[in-house]
Amino acid sequence: MKLYVKTWCPWCIAAREWLDTRGFGYELIDVEADRADYDEMIRLSGQGKTPTLVTREGVVLPDFGPEELEAFVARHGLKP
């Protein structure tokens, strides 16, 4: 999985904590560190808000909180 974030974003911090405490592995991408990463996130998700999660299968969860993340993980059967 890829997790696109802005390091200061409270929703991004919550997403990282949620994934970390449940043992999920992911590639962390700071969209403020590289404009190309930000542009890629927009291309994938159709929007510019973080956090944005992209699964290995290319399924995208844009601009979410912990409740949406939990439902997304369950709906797609994602495992740590």
Gaussian input, Z-matrix of N, CA and C with variables (Angstrom, degrees):
# hf/3-21g

backbone

0 1
 N
 C     1     B1
 C     2     B2     1     A1
 N     3     B3     2     A2     1     D1
 C     4     B4     3     A3     2     D2
 C     5     B5     4     A4     3     D3
 N     6     B6     5     A5     4     D4
 C     7     B7     6     A6     5     D5
 C     8     B8     7     A7     6     D6
 N     9     B9     8     A8     7     D7
 C    10    B10     9     A9     8     D8
 C    11    B11    10    A10     9     D9
 N    12    B12    11    A11    10    D10
 C    13    B13    12    A12    11    D11
 C    14    B14    13    A13    12    D12
 N    15    B15    14    A14    13    D13
 C    16    B16    15    A15    14    D14
 C    17    B17    16    A16    15    D15
 N    18    B18    17    A17    16    D16
 C    19    B19    18    A18    17    D17
 C    20    B20    19    A19    18    D18
 N    21    B21    20    A20    19    D19
 C    22    B22    21    A21    20    D20
 C    23    B23    22    A22    21    D21
 N    24    B24    23    A23    22    D22
 C    25    B25    24    A24    23    D23
 C    26    B26    25    A25    24    D24
 N    27    B27    26    A26    25    D25
 C    28    B28    27    A27    26    D26
 C    29    B29    28    A28    27    D27
 N    30    B30    29    A29    28    D28
 C    31    B31    30    A30    29    D29
 C    32    B32    31    A31    30    D30
 N    33    B33    32    A32    31    D31
 C    34    B34    33    A33    32    D32
 C    35    B35    34    A34    33    D33
 N    36    B36    35    A35    34    D34
 C    37    B37    36    A36    35    D35
 C    38    B38    37    A37    36    D36
 N    39    B39    38    A38    37    D37
 C    40    B40    39    A39    38    D38
 C    41    B41    40    A40    39    D39
 N    42    B42    41    A41    40    D40
 C    43    B43    42    A42    41    D41
 C    44    B44    43    A43    42    D42
 N    45    B45    44    A44    43    D43
 C    46    B46    45    A45    44    D44
 C    47    B47    46    A46    45    D45
 N    48    B48    47    A47    46    D46
 C    49    B49    48    A48    47    D47
 C    50    B50    49    A49    48    D48
 N    51    B51    50    A50    49    D49
 C    52    B52    51    A51    50    D50
 C    53    B53    52    A52    51    D51
 N    54    B54    53    A53    52    D52
 C    55    B55    54    A54    53    D53
 C    56    B56    55    A55    54    D54
 N    57    B57    56    A56    55    D55
 C    58    B58    57    A57    56    D56
 C    59    B59    58    A58    57    D57
 N    60    B60    59    A59    58    D58
 C    61    B61    60    A60    59    D59
 C    62    B62    61    A61    60    D60
 N    63    B63    62    A62    61    D61
 C    64    B64    63    A63    62    D62
 C    65    B65    64    A64    63    D63
 N    66    B66    65    A65    64    D64
 C    67    B67    66    A66    65    D65
 C    68    B68    67    A67    66    D66
 N    69    B69    68    A68    67    D67
 C    70    B70    69    A69    68    D68
 C    71    B71    70    A70    69    D69
 N    72    B72    71    A71    70    D70
 C    73    B73    72    A72    71    D71
 C    74    B74    73    A73    72    D72
 N    75    B75    74    A74    73    D73
 C    76    B76    75    A75    74    D74
 C    77    B77    76    A76    75    D75
 N    78    B78    77    A77    76    D76
 C    79    B79    78    A78    77    D77
 C    80    B80    79    A79    78    D78
 N    81    B81    80    A80    79    D79
 C    82    B82    81    A81    80    D80
 C    83    B83    82    A82    81    D81
 N    84    B84    83    A83    82    D82
 C    85    B85    84    A84    83    D83
 C    86    B86    85    A85    84    D84
 N    87    B87    86    A86    85    D85
 C    88    B88    87    A87    86    D86
 C    89    B89    88    A88    87    D87
 N    90    B90    89    A89    88    D88
 C    91    B91    90    A90    89    D89
 C    92    B92    91    A91    90    D90
 N    93    B93    92    A92    91    D91
 C    94    B94    93    A93    92    D92
 C    95    B95    94    A94    93    D93
 N    96    B96    95    A95    94    D94
 C    97    B97    96    A96    95    D95
 C    98    B98    97    A97    96    D96
 N    99    B99    98    A98    97    D97
 C   100   B100    99    A99    98    D98
 C   101   B101   100   A100    99    D99
 N   102   B102   101   A101   100   D100
 C   103   B103   102   A102   101   D101
 C   104   B104   103   A103   102   D102
 N   105   B105   104   A104   103   D103
 C   106   B106   105   A105   104   D104
 C   107   B107   106   A106   105   D105
 N   108   B108   107   A107   106   D106
 C   109   B109   108   A108   107   D107
 C   110   B110   109   A109   108   D108
 N   111   B111   110   A110   109   D109
 C   112   B112   111   A111   110   D110
 C   113   B113   112   A112   111   D111
 N   114   B114   113   A113   112   D112
 C   115   B115   114   A114   113   D113
 C   116   B116   115   A115   114   D114
 N   117   B117   116   A116   115   D115
 C   118   B118   117   A117   116   D116
 C   119   B119   118   A118   117   D117
 N   120   B120   119   A119   118   D118
 C   121   B121   120   A120   119   D119
 C   122   B122   121   A121   120   D120
 N   123   B123   122   A122   121   D121
 C   124   B124   123   A123   122   D122
 C   125   B125   124   A124   123   D123
 N   126   B126   125   A125   124   D124
 C   127   B127   126   A126   125   D125
 C   128   B128   127   A127   126   D126
 N   129   B129   128   A128   127   D127
 C   130   B130   129   A129   128   D128
 C   131   B131   130   A130   129   D129
 N   132   B132   131   A131   130   D130
 C   133   B133   132   A132   131   D131
 C   134   B134   133   A133   132   D132
 N   135   B135   134   A134   133   D133
 C   136   B136   135   A135   134   D134
 C   137   B137   136   A136   135   D135
 N   138   B138   137   A137   136   D136
 C   139   B139   138   A138   137   D137
 C   140   B140   139   A139   138   D138
 N   141   B141   140   A140   139   D139
 C   142   B142   141   A141   140   D140
 C   143   B143   142   A142   141   D141
 N   144   B144   143   A143   142   D142
 C   145   B145   144   A144   143   D143
 C   146   B146   145   A145   144   D144
 N   147   B147   146   A146   145   D145
 C   148   B148   147   A147   146   D146
 C   149   B149   148   A148   147   D147
 N   150   B150   149   A149   148   D148
 C   151   B151   150   A150   149   D149
 C   152   B152   151   A151   150   D150
 N   153   B153   152   A152   151   D151
 C   154   B154   153   A153   152   D152
 C   155   B155   154   A154   153   D153
 N   156   B156   155   A155   154   D154
 C   157   B157   156   A156   155   D155
 C   158   B158   157   A157   156   D156
 N   159   B159   158   A158   157   D157
 C   160   B160   159   A159   158   D158
 C   161   B161   160   A160   159   D159
 N   162   B162   161   A161   160   D160
 C   163   B163   162   A162   161   D161
 C   164   B164   163   A163   162   D162
 N   165   B165   164   A164   163   D163
 C   166   B166   165   A165   164   D164
 C   167   B167   166   A166   165   D165
 N   168   B168   167   A167   166   D166
 C   169   B169   168   A168   167   D167
 C   170   B170   169   A169   168   D168
 N   171   B171   170   A170   169   D169
 C   172   B172   171   A171   170   D170
 C   173   B173   172   A172   171   D171
 N   174   B174   173   A173   172   D172
 C   175   B175   174   A174   173   D173
 C   176   B176   175   A175   174   D174
 N   177   B177   176   A176   175   D175
 C   178   B178   177   A177   176   D176
 C   179   B179   178   A178   177   D177
 N   180   B180   179   A179   178   D178
 C   181   B181   180   A180   179   D179
 C   182   B182   181   A181   180   D180
 N   183   B183   182   A182   181   D181
 C   184   B184   183   A183   182   D182
 C   185   B185   184   A184   183   D183
 N   186   B186   185   A185   184   D184
 C   187   B187   186   A186   185   D185
 C   188   B188   187   A187   186   D186
 N   189   B189   188   A188   187   D187
 C   190   B190   189   A189   188   D188
 C   191   B191   190   A190   189   D189
 N   192   B192   191   A191   190   D190
 C   193   B193   192   A192   191   D191
 C   194   B194   193   A193   192   D192
 N   195   B195   194   A194   193   D193
 C   196   B196   195   A195   194   D194
 C   197   B197   196   A196   195   D195
 N   198   B198   197   A197   196   D196
 C   199   B199   198   A198   197   D197
 C   200   B200   199   A199   198   D198
 N   201   B201   200   A200   199   D199
 C   202   B202   201   A201   200   D200
 C   203   B203   202   A202   201   D201
 N   204   B204   203   A203   202   D202
 C   205   B205   204   A204   203   D203
 C   206   B206   205   A205   204   D204
 N   207   B207   206   A206   205   D205
 C   208   B208   207   A207   206   D206
 C   209   B209   208   A208   207   D207
 N   210   B210   209   A209   208   D208
 C   211   B211   210   A210   209   D209
 C   212   B212   211   A211   210   D210
 N   213   B213   212   A212   211   D211
 C   214   B214   213   A213   212   D212
 C   215   B215   214   A214   213   D213
 N   216   B216   215   A215   214   D214
 C   217   B217   216   A216   215   D215
 C   218   B218   217   A217   216   D216
 N   219   B219   218   A218   217   D217
 C   220   B220   219   A219   218   D218
 C   221   B221   220   A220   219   D219
 N   222   B222   221   A221   220   D220
 C   223   B223   222   A222   221   D221
 C   224   B224   223   A223   222   D222
 N   225   B225   224   A224   223   D223
 C   226   B226   225   A225   224   D224
 C   227   B227   226   A226   225   D225
 N   228   B228   227   A227   226   D226
 C   229   B229   228   A228   227   D227
 C   230   B230   229   A229   228   D228
 N   231   B231   230   A230   229   D229
 C   232   B232   231   A231   230   D230
 C   233   B233   232   A232   231   D231
 N   234   B234   233   A233   232   D232
 C   235   B235   234   A234   233   D233
 C   236   B236   235   A235   234   D234
 N   237   B237   236   A236   235   D235
 C   238   B238   237   A237   236   D236
 C   239   B239   238   A238   237   D237

   B1=1.4446
   B2=1.5214
   B3=1.3124
   B4=1.4578
   B5=1.5245
   B6=1.3331
   B7=1.4493
   B8=1.5206
   B9=1.3293
   B10=1.4545
   B11=1.5293
   B12=1.3402
   B13=1.4599
   B14=1.5222
   B15=1.3245
   B16=1.4599
   B17=1.5274
   B18=1.3079
   B19=1.4660
   B20=1.5252
   B21=1.3127
   B22=1.4618
   B23=1.5273
   B24=1.2993
   B25=1.4683
   B26=1.5357
   B27=1.3563
   B28=1.4621
   B29=1.5313
   B30=1.3461
   B31=1.4674
   B32=1.5232
   B33=1.3223
   B34=1.4689
   B35=1.5224
   B36=1.3065
   B37=1.4637
   B38=1.5233
   B39=1.3228
   B40=1.4675
   B41=1.5286
   B42=1.3303
   B43=1.4687
   B44=1.5263
   B45=1.3140
   B46=1.4716
   B47=1.5184
   B48=1.3296
   B49=1.4615
   B50=1.5210
   B51=1.3275
   B52=1.4619
   B53=1.5269
   B54=1.3228
   B55=1.4663
   B56=1.5274
   B57=1.3193
   B58=1.4677
   B59=1.5204
   B60=1.3263
   B61=1.4669
   B62=1.5197
   B63=1.3144
   B64=1.4649
   B65=1.5311
   B66=1.3320
   B67=1.4548
   B68=1.5137
   B69=1.3256
   B70=1.4629
   B71=1.5221
   B72=1.3016
   B73=1.4540
   B74=1.5172
   B75=1.3156
   B76=1.4587
   B77=1.5194
   B78=1.3092
   B79=1.4601
   B80=1.5226
   B81=1.3147
   B82=1.4564
   B83=1.5248
   B84=1.3247
   B85=1.4564
   B86=1.5247
   B87=1.3248
   B88=1.4592
   B89=1.5280
   B90=1.3143
   B91=1.4739
   B92=1.5241
   B93=1.3223
   B94=1.4638
   B95=1.5250
   B96=1.3199
   B97=1.4652
   B98=1.5278
   B99=1.3410
   B100=1.4650
   B101=1.5290
   B102=1.3061
   B103=1.4712
   B104=1.5312
   B105=1.3190
   B106=1.4626
   B107=1.5264
   B108=1.3290
   B109=1.4717
   B110=1.5234
   B111=1.3162
   B112=1.4672
   B113=1.5289
   B114=1.3130
   B115=1.4632
   B116=1.5283
   B117=1.3359
   B118=1.4697
   B119=1.5258
   B120=1.3204
   B121=1.4596
   B122=1.5278
   B123=1.3107
   B124=1.4643
   B125=1.5295
   B126=1.3089
   B127=1.4737
   B128=1.5317
   B129=1.3217
   B130=1.4654
   B131=1.5271
   B132=1.3419
   B133=1.4650
   B134=1.5230
   B135=1.3252
   B136=1.4519
   B137=1.5232
   B138=1.3232
   B139=1.4647
   B140=1.5238
   B141=1.3458
   B142=1.4575
   B143=1.5131
   B144=1.3361
   B145=1.4624
   B146=1.5232
   B147=1.3301
   B148=1.4532
   B149=1.5216
   B150=1.3295
   B151=1.4546
   B152=1.5268
   B153=1.3095
   B154=1.4543
   B155=1.5172
   B156=1.3224
   B157=1.4549
   B158=1.5227
   B159=1.3286
   B160=1.4601
   B161=1.5298
   B162=1.3350
   B163=1.4611
   B164=1.5271
   B165=1.3274
   B166=1.4661
   B167=1.5286
   B168=1.3331
   B169=1.4682
   B170=1.5245
   B171=1.3430
   B172=1.4613
   B173=1.5121
   B174=1.3355
   B175=1.4604
   B176=1.5239
   B177=1.3260
   B178=1.4623
   B179=1.5273
   B180=1.3329
   B181=1.4641
   B182=1.5281
   B183=1.3383
   B184=1.4631
   B185=1.5264
   B186=1.3460
   B187=1.4659
   B188=1.5260
   B189=1.3302
   B190=1.4610
   B191=1.5238
   B192=1.3295
   B193=1.4523
   B194=1.5227
   B195=1.3313
   B196=1.4680
   B197=1.5297
   B198=1.3317
   B199=1.4687
   B200=1.5231
   B201=1.3255
   B202=1.4652
   B203=1.5210
   B204=1.3219
   B205=1.4632
   B206=1.5262
   B207=1.3141
   B208=1.4636
   B209=1.5313
   B210=1.3207
   B211=1.4628
   B212=1.5323
   B213=1.3207
   B214=1.4732
   B215=1.5233
   B216=1.3321
   B217=1.4635
   B218=1.5351
   B219=1.3141
   B220=1.4753
   B221=1.5250
   B222=1.3169
   B223=1.4710
   B224=1.5215
   B225=1.3149
   B226=1.4619
   B227=1.5324
   B228=1.3333
   B229=1.4629
   B230=1.5116
   B231=1.3275
   B232=1.4664
   B233=1.5207
   B234=1.3123
   B235=1.4683
   B236=1.5225
   B237=1.3488
   B238=1.4699
   B239=1.5099
   A1=109.10
   A2=113.95
   A3=120.98
   A4=107.26
   A5=115.58
   A6=121.31
   A7=107.98
   A8=115.71
   A9=122.25
   A10=107.80
   A11=116.62
   A12=121.14
   A13=111.96
   A14=113.60
   A15=123.68
   A16=102.43
   A17=117.98
   A18=121.34
   A19=113.82
   A20=118.76
   A21=123.04
   A22=113.21
   A23=117.93
   A24=123.62
   A25=111.10
   A26=118.04
   A27=120.73
   A28=113.19
   A29=117.22
   A30=120.05
   A31=110.09
   A32=116.89
   A33=121.44
   A34=110.86
   A35=116.17
   A36=120.61
   A37=109.85
   A38=117.07
   A39=121.16
   A40=111.04
   A41=117.37
   A42=120.81
   A43=110.39
   A44=116.73
   A45=120.79
   A46=110.53
   A47=116.84
   A48=120.57
   A49=111.11
   A50=117.62
   A51=121.87
   A52=109.89
   A53=116.96
   A54=120.71
   A55=111.52
   A56=117.45
   A57=121.75
   A58=111.72
   A59=117.39
   A60=119.63
   A61=112.41
   A62=117.38
   A63=121.24
   A64=112.58
   A65=116.12
   A66=120.79
   A67=116.22
   A68=117.90
   A69=120.56
   A70=110.37
   A71=115.64
   A72=121.03
   A73=109.82
   A74=116.75
   A75=120.97
   A76=109.01
   A77=114.33
   A78=120.91
   A79=106.96
   A80=116.67
   A81=121.65
   A82=109.40
   A83=115.83
   A84=121.03
   A85=109.07
   A86=116.15
   A87=123.09
   A88=108.00
   A89=116.04
   A90=120.35
   A91=112.80
   A92=117.61
   A93=119.70
   A94=111.75
   A95=116.80
   A96=120.41
   A97=112.30
   A98=116.38
   A99=119.76
   A100=109.13
   A101=116.52
   A102=121.43
   A103=111.67
   A104=118.22
   A105=121.23
   A106=110.48
   A107=117.30
   A108=120.57
   A109=110.88
   A110=116.53
   A111=120.97
   A112=110.24
   A113=116.71
   A114=121.08
   A115=111.27
   A116=116.61
   A117=120.59
   A118=110.51
   A119=117.48
   A120=120.63
   A121=110.68
   A122=116.89
   A123=120.64
   A124=110.25
   A125=116.74
   A126=120.17
   A127=110.45
   A128=116.63
   A129=121.22
   A130=112.98
   A131=116.02
   A132=119.48
   A133=114.86
   A134=116.66
   A135=119.70
   A136=113.59
   A137=116.88
   A138=120.51
   A139=109.36
   A140=116.95
   A141=120.55
   A142=115.36
   A143=117.41
   A144=119.69
   A145=111.15
   A146=114.62
   A147=121.43
   A148=108.85
   A149=116.19
   A150=128.73
   A151=111.44
   A152=114.48
   A153=122.34
   A154=106.76
   A155=115.57
   A156=122.16
   A157=108.88
   A158=116.04
   A159=121.56
   A160=107.27
   A161=116.42
   A162=120.42
   A163=110.06
   A164=115.82
   A165=120.56
   A166=111.30
   A167=115.69
   A168=120.87
   A169=112.43
   A170=116.82
   A171=120.85
   A172=114.75
   A173=117.51
   A174=120.66
   A175=108.09
   A176=116.63
   A177=122.04
   A178=111.08
   A179=115.71
   A180=122.97
   A181=106.73
   A182=117.33
   A183=119.73
   A184=112.35
   A185=115.96
   A186=122.57
   A187=111.95
   A188=116.59
   A189=120.56
   A190=112.50
   A191=114.69
   A192=123.37
   A193=108.85
   A194=117.55
   A195=121.04
   A196=114.22
   A197=118.00
   A198=120.07
   A199=111.04
   A200=116.81
   A201=120.47
   A202=110.84
   A203=116.77
   A204=120.80
   A205=110.42
   A206=116.40
   A207=120.36
   A208=110.83
   A209=117.56
   A210=121.59
   A211=111.00
   A212=117.07
   A213=122.14
   A214=110.56
   A215=116.96
   A216=121.86
   A217=109.79
   A218=116.77
   A219=120.54
   A220=111.24
   A221=117.09
   A222=121.82
   A223=111.89
   A224=117.16
   A225=121.03
   A226=113.09
   A227=116.26
   A228=120.21
   A229=114.03
   A230=117.11
   A231=120.93
   A232=109.84
   A233=115.73
   A234=122.36
   A235=110.21
   A236=116.37
   A237=120.08
   A238=112.12
   D1=154.59
   D2=173.68
   D3=-119.99
   D4=134.29
   D5=177.25
   D6=-118.49
   D7=111.52
   D8=179.12
   D9=-89.28
   D10=126.54
   D11=-175.32
   D12=-139.51
   D13=165.84
   D14=161.05
   D15=-112.94
   D16=125.74
   D17=-168.68
   D18=-59.26
   D19=-27.25
   D20=-178.15
   D21=-88.71
   D22=-10.67
   D23=-173.59
   D24=-69.82
   D25=121.96
   D26=-178.75
   D27=-59.60
   D28=-36.83
   D29=179.01
   D30=-67.74
   D31=-34.83
   D32=178.25
   D33=-67.88
   D34=-42.36
   D35=177.88
   D36=-62.19
   D37=-43.79
   D38=178.44
   D39=-63.07
   D40=-39.63
   D41=179.23
   D42=-64.21
   D43=-44.34
   D44=178.81
   D45=-61.54
   D46=-45.29
   D47=179.32
   D48=-62.04
   D49=-42.75
   D50=179.81
   D51=-61.00
   D52=-49.35
   D53=-179.85
   D54=-64.97
   D55=-42.95
   D56=-178.08
   D57=-63.81
   D58=-45.01
   D59=-177.40
   D60=-67.54
   D61=-19.65
   D62=179.16
   D63=-101.91
   D64=3.20
   D65=173.97
   D66=80.40
   D67=18.99
   D68=178.77
   D69=-77.71
   D70=136.25
   D71=172.16
   D72=-92.22
   D73=144.33
   D74=179.72
   D75=-160.27
   D76=157.15
   D77=173.25
   D78=-93.31
   D79=121.99
   D80=-179.84
   D81=-89.06
   D82=125.61
   D83=-178.87
   D84=-123.10
   D85=113.15
   D86=178.40
   D87=-85.06
   D88=106.18
   D89=-174.73
   D90=-70.97
   D91=-13.34
   D92=177.15
   D93=-86.23
   D94=-15.30
   D95=-179.31
   D96=-82.75
   D97=-23.30
   D98=-176.33
   D99=-149.01
   D100=115.77
   D101=-177.97
   D102=-59.08
   D103=-32.19
   D104=179.02
   D105=-63.49
   D106=-37.45
   D107=177.32
   D108=-66.66
   D109=-40.43
   D110=177.17
   D111=-62.54
   D112=-45.41
   D113=178.61
   D114=-62.67
   D115=-37.92
   D116=178.16
   D117=-65.66
   D118=-41.44
   D119=177.31
   D120=-60.50
   D121=-43.56
   D122=178.50
   D123=-63.48
   D124=-41.55
   D125=178.97
   D126=-61.34
   D127=-42.66
   D128=-177.37
   D129=-73.17
   D130=-38.31
   D131=-171.18
   D132=-105.64
   D133=-16.18
   D134=-178.46
   D135=77.47
   D136=13.11
   D137=-178.81
   D138=-155.65
   D139=170.57
   D140=-174.04
   D141=-115.42
   D142=17.93
   D143=-177.69
   D144=-98.08
   D145=150.97
   D146=177.47
   D147=-117.72
   D148=156.88
   D149=0.67
   D150=-76.35
   D151=156.57
   D152=172.88
   D153=-134.31
   D154=128.83
   D155=-178.78
   D156=-111.64
   D157=136.00
   D158=176.81
   D159=-127.00
   D160=123.24
   D161=179.55
   D162=-78.76
   D163=168.70
   D164=177.13
   D165=-60.10
   D166=-28.08
   D167=179.58
   D168=-82.68
   D169=-3.11
   D170=178.24
   D171=88.40
   D172=11.62
   D173=176.48
   D174=-79.75
   D175=133.52
   D176=-172.19
   D177=-112.88
   D178=133.89
   D179=170.35
   D180=-118.29
   D181=102.87
   D182=-178.20
   D183=-94.37
   D184=148.67
   D185=167.80
   D186=46.33
   D187=73.74
   D188=-172.27
   D189=-129.92
   D190=163.06
   D191=171.83
   D192=-111.68
   D193=178.44
   D194=-177.20
   D195=-57.51
   D196=-37.51
   D197=-179.50
   D198=-64.45
   D199=-43.02
   D200=178.51
   D201=-66.88
   D202=-36.74
   D203=178.86
   D204=-64.22
   D205=-45.99
   D206=179.84
   D207=-60.03
   D208=-45.07
   D209=179.34
   D210=-64.87
   D211=-40.59
   D212=179.48
   D213=-62.05
   D214=-46.61
   D215=179.95
   D216=-60.53
   D217=-45.17
   D218=179.63
   D219=-65.27
   D220=-45.54
   D221=-177.17
   D222=-62.14
   D223=-34.52
   D224=-176.94
   D225=-99.95
   D226=3.76
   D227=177.02
   D228=61.93
   D229=33.25
   D230=-178.84
   D231=-74.82
   D232=137.57
   D233=-179.63
   D234=-122.78
   D235=149.12
   D236=177.04
   D237=-62.93

